Protein backbone atom coordinates (compact mmCIF):
# COMPACT_ATOMS: atom_id res chain seq x y z
CA UNK A 1 0.00 0.00 0.00
CA UNK A 2 1.50 3.31 -1.04
CA UNK A 3 0.73 6.43 0.97
CA UNK A 4 0.39 9.76 -0.76
CA UNK A 5 3.27 12.24 -0.47
CA UNK A 6 1.06 14.81 1.23
CA UNK A 7 -0.02 12.59 4.14
CA UNK A 8 1.12 14.21 7.39
CA UNK A 9 1.11 10.80 9.11
CA UNK A 10 3.41 9.21 6.53
CA UNK A 11 6.25 8.75 9.04
CA UNK A 12 3.90 6.88 11.35
CA UNK A 13 3.00 4.39 8.60
CA UNK A 14 6.54 3.02 8.38
CA UNK A 15 6.75 1.72 11.94
CA UNK A 16 7.46 -1.82 13.10
CA UNK A 17 4.99 -2.94 15.77
CA UNK A 18 5.02 -5.90 18.16
CA UNK A 19 1.58 -7.23 19.07
CA UNK A 20 0.81 -9.39 22.10
CA UNK A 21 -2.19 -11.57 22.90
CA UNK A 22 -1.89 -11.80 26.70
CA UNK A 23 -2.80 -15.02 28.48
CA UNK A 24 -1.96 -16.56 31.83
CA UNK A 25 -0.30 -19.66 30.29
CA UNK A 26 0.67 -18.43 26.84
CA UNK A 27 1.27 -15.02 25.29
CA UNK A 28 0.85 -14.82 21.53
CA UNK A 29 3.31 -12.61 19.66
CA UNK A 30 3.27 -11.08 16.19
CA UNK A 31 5.36 -8.51 14.38
CA UNK A 32 3.63 -6.11 12.03
CA UNK A 33 4.44 -3.32 9.64
CA UNK A 34 2.13 -0.34 9.48
CA UNK A 35 3.03 0.40 5.86
CA UNK A 36 1.56 -2.92 4.69
CA UNK A 37 -0.98 -3.37 7.50
CA UNK A 38 0.10 -6.99 7.85
CA UNK A 39 1.64 -9.03 10.63
CA UNK A 40 3.43 -12.36 10.93
CA UNK A 41 3.01 -14.70 13.89
CA UNK A 42 6.08 -15.41 16.02
CA UNK A 43 6.46 -18.20 18.57
CA UNK A 44 4.13 -17.76 21.51
CA UNK A 45 5.76 -17.26 24.89
CA UNK A 46 5.00 -19.56 27.78
CA UNK A 47 3.85 -17.77 30.91
CA UNK A 48 3.40 -18.79 34.51
CA UNK A 49 0.25 -17.15 35.88
CA UNK A 50 0.63 -14.39 33.29
CA UNK A 51 4.33 -13.78 33.95
CA UNK A 52 6.53 -14.37 30.89
CA UNK A 53 10.25 -14.96 30.69
CA UNK A 54 11.19 -11.30 30.41
CA UNK A 55 14.57 -12.17 28.85
CA UNK A 56 12.69 -13.64 25.85
CA UNK A 57 10.68 -10.45 25.47
CA UNK A 58 13.91 -8.48 25.72
CA UNK A 59 15.28 -10.55 22.80
CA UNK A 60 12.14 -9.78 20.77
CA UNK A 61 12.61 -6.05 21.35
CA UNK A 62 16.31 -6.29 20.42
CA UNK A 63 15.57 -8.27 17.26
CA UNK A 64 12.61 -6.27 15.94
CA UNK A 65 13.32 -2.79 17.42
CA UNK A 66 9.62 -1.93 17.58
CA UNK A 67 8.47 1.66 17.31
CA UNK A 68 5.23 0.76 19.08
CA UNK A 69 3.65 -2.18 20.88
CA UNK A 70 0.01 -3.28 20.93
CA UNK A 71 -1.51 -5.46 23.65
CA UNK A 72 -4.92 -7.02 23.16
CA UNK A 73 -7.43 -5.92 25.78
CA UNK A 74 -9.81 -8.75 26.68
CA UNK A 75 -13.29 -7.40 27.33
CA UNK A 76 -16.63 -9.09 27.84
CA UNK A 77 -18.83 -9.10 24.75
CA UNK A 78 -20.86 -6.20 26.21
CA UNK A 79 -17.66 -4.14 26.53
CA UNK A 80 -17.32 -4.45 30.30
CA UNK A 81 -14.06 -5.37 31.94
CA UNK A 82 -13.12 -8.70 33.50
CA UNK A 83 -10.21 -9.96 35.61
CA UNK A 84 -8.13 -10.65 32.49
CA UNK A 85 -8.65 -7.04 31.37
CA UNK A 86 -6.75 -5.76 34.41
CA UNK A 87 -4.04 -8.39 34.00
CA UNK A 88 -3.52 -7.40 30.34
CA UNK A 89 -3.31 -3.72 31.38
CA UNK A 90 -0.69 -4.64 33.99
CA UNK A 91 1.30 -6.56 31.35
CA UNK A 92 1.11 -3.53 29.01
CA UNK A 93 2.30 -1.22 31.80
CA UNK A 94 5.23 -3.53 32.55
CA UNK A 95 6.20 -3.60 28.86
CA UNK A 96 6.21 0.19 28.78
CA UNK A 97 8.10 0.47 32.06
CA UNK A 98 10.81 -1.99 31.02
CA UNK A 99 11.34 -1.01 27.40
CA UNK A 100 10.17 2.64 27.21
CA UNK A 101 8.35 2.04 23.90
CA UNK A 102 4.81 3.36 23.42
CA UNK A 103 2.30 0.62 24.32
CA UNK A 104 -1.30 0.83 23.13
CA UNK A 105 -4.26 -1.34 24.07
CA UNK A 106 -6.61 -2.77 21.46
CA UNK A 107 -10.02 -4.35 22.01
CA UNK A 108 -9.49 -8.03 21.27
CA UNK A 109 -13.05 -9.31 21.34
CA UNK A 110 -13.46 -12.05 18.73
CA UNK A 111 -9.75 -12.22 17.82
CA UNK A 112 -9.42 -15.86 18.93
CA UNK A 113 -12.48 -16.76 16.83
CA UNK A 114 -11.02 -14.87 13.86
CA UNK A 115 -7.64 -16.55 14.37
CA UNK A 116 -9.17 -20.03 14.44
CA UNK A 117 -11.11 -19.29 11.26
CA UNK A 118 -7.94 -17.99 9.58
CA UNK A 119 -5.93 -21.06 10.61
CA UNK A 120 -8.69 -23.38 9.46
CA UNK A 121 -8.64 -21.71 6.03
CA UNK A 122 -4.86 -22.22 5.91
CA UNK A 123 -4.91 -25.94 6.62
CA UNK A 124 -7.71 -27.33 8.69
CA UNK A 125 -7.80 -28.59 12.25
CA UNK A 126 -4.21 -29.86 12.28
CA UNK A 127 -3.09 -26.22 12.26
CA UNK A 128 -5.11 -25.35 15.36
CA UNK A 129 -2.39 -25.78 17.98
CA UNK A 130 -2.60 -23.48 21.00
CA UNK A 131 0.77 -21.90 20.16
CA UNK A 132 -0.38 -20.98 16.66
CA UNK A 133 -3.82 -19.75 17.74
CA UNK A 134 -2.30 -17.36 20.30
CA UNK A 135 0.19 -15.86 17.85
CA UNK A 136 -2.33 -15.64 15.01
CA UNK A 137 -4.61 -13.90 17.53
CA UNK A 138 -1.76 -11.40 18.02
CA UNK A 139 -1.75 -10.89 14.21
CA UNK A 140 -5.50 -10.21 14.32
CA UNK A 141 -4.97 -7.74 17.20
CA UNK A 142 -2.35 -5.91 15.10
CA UNK A 143 -4.61 -5.83 12.04
CA UNK A 144 -7.53 -4.49 14.07
CA UNK A 145 -5.31 -1.86 15.70
CA UNK A 146 -3.73 -0.68 12.43
CA UNK A 147 -7.14 -0.47 10.70
CA UNK A 148 -8.48 1.70 13.53
CA UNK A 149 -5.32 3.84 13.64
CA UNK A 150 -5.66 4.85 10.00
CA UNK A 151 -9.43 5.05 9.63
C-alpha positions in Angstrom: 0.0 0.0 0.0 1.5 3.3 -1.0 0.7 6.4 1.0 0.4 9.8 -0.8 3.3 12.2 -0.5 1.1 14.8 1.2 0.0 12.6 4.1 1.1 14.2 7.4 1.1 10.8 9.1 3.4 9.2 6.5 6.3 8.8 9.0 3.9 6.9 11.4 3.0 4.4 8.6 6.5 3.0 8.4 6.7 1.7 11.9 7.5 -1.8 13.1 5.0 -2.9 15.8 5.0 -5.9 18.2 1.6 -7.2 19.1 0.8 -9.4 22.1 -2.2 -11.6 22.9 -1.9 -11.8 26.7 -2.8 -15.0 28.5 -2.0 -16.6 31.8 -0.3 -19.7 30.3 0.7 -18.4 26.8 1.3 -15.0 25.3 0.8 -14.8 21.5 3.3 -12.6 19.7 3.3 -11.1 16.2 5.4 -8.5 14.4 3.6 -6.1 12.0 4.4 -3.3 9.6 2.1 -0.3 9.5 3.0 0.4 5.9 1.6 -2.9 4.7 -1.0 -3.4 7.5 0.1 -7.0 7.8 1.6 -9.0 10.6 3.4 -12.4 10.9 3.0 -14.7 13.9 6.1 -15.4 16.0 6.5 -18.2 18.6 4.1 -17.8 21.5 5.8 -17.3 24.9 5.0 -19.6 27.8 3.8 -17.8 30.9 3.4 -18.8 34.5 0.3 -17.2 35.9 0.6 -14.4 33.3 4.3 -13.8 34.0 6.5 -14.4 30.9 10.2 -15.0 30.7 11.2 -11.3 30.4 14.6 -12.2 28.8 12.7 -13.6 25.8 10.7 -10.4 25.5 13.9 -8.5 25.7 15.3 -10.6 22.8 12.1 -9.8 20.8 12.6 -6.0 21.3 16.3 -6.3 20.4 15.6 -8.3 17.3 12.6 -6.3 15.9 13.3 -2.8 17.4 9.6 -1.9 17.6 8.5 1.7 17.3 5.2 0.8 19.1 3.6 -2.2 20.9 0.0 -3.3 20.9 -1.5 -5.5 23.7 -4.9 -7.0 23.2 -7.4 -5.9 25.8 -9.8 -8.8 26.7 -13.3 -7.4 27.3 -16.6 -9.1 27.8 -18.8 -9.1 24.7 -20.9 -6.2 26.2 -17.7 -4.1 26.5 -17.3 -4.5 30.3 -14.1 -5.4 31.9 -13.1 -8.7 33.5 -10.2 -10.0 35.6 -8.1 -10.6 32.5 -8.7 -7.0 31.4 -6.8 -5.8 34.4 -4.0 -8.4 34.0 -3.5 -7.4 30.3 -3.3 -3.7 31.4 -0.7 -4.6 34.0 1.3 -6.6 31.4 1.1 -3.5 29.0 2.3 -1.2 31.8 5.2 -3.5 32.5 6.2 -3.6 28.9 6.2 0.2 28.8 8.1 0.5 32.1 10.8 -2.0 31.0 11.3 -1.0 27.4 10.2 2.6 27.2 8.3 2.0 23.9 4.8 3.4 23.4 2.3 0.6 24.3 -1.3 0.8 23.1 -4.3 -1.3 24.1 -6.6 -2.8 21.5 -10.0 -4.4 22.0 -9.5 -8.0 21.3 -13.0 -9.3 21.3 -13.5 -12.1 18.7 -9.8 -12.2 17.8 -9.4 -15.9 18.9 -12.5 -16.8 16.8 -11.0 -14.9 13.9 -7.6 -16.5 14.4 -9.2 -20.0 14.4 -11.1 -19.3 11.3 -7.9 -18.0 9.6 -5.9 -21.1 10.6 -8.7 -23.4 9.5 -8.6 -21.7 6.0 -4.9 -22.2 5.9 -4.9 -25.9 6.6 -7.7 -27.3 8.7 -7.8 -28.6 12.2 -4.2 -29.9 12.3 -3.1 -26.2 12.3 -5.1 -25.3 15.4 -2.4 -25.8 18.0 -2.6 -23.5 21.0 0.8 -21.9 20.2 -0.4 -21.0 16.7 -3.8 -19.8 17.7 -2.3 -17.4 20.3 0.2 -15.9 17.8 -2.3 -15.6 15.0 -4.6 -13.9 17.5 -1.8 -11.4 18.0 -1.7 -10.9 14.2 -5.5 -10.2 14.3 -5.0 -7.7 17.2 -2.4 -5.9 15.1 -4.6 -5.8 12.0 -7.5 -4.5 14.1 -5.3 -1.9 15.7 -3.7 -0.7 12.4 -7.1 -0.5 10.7 -8.5 1.7 13.5 -5.3 3.8 13.6 -5.7 4.9 10.0 -9.4 5.0 9.6 
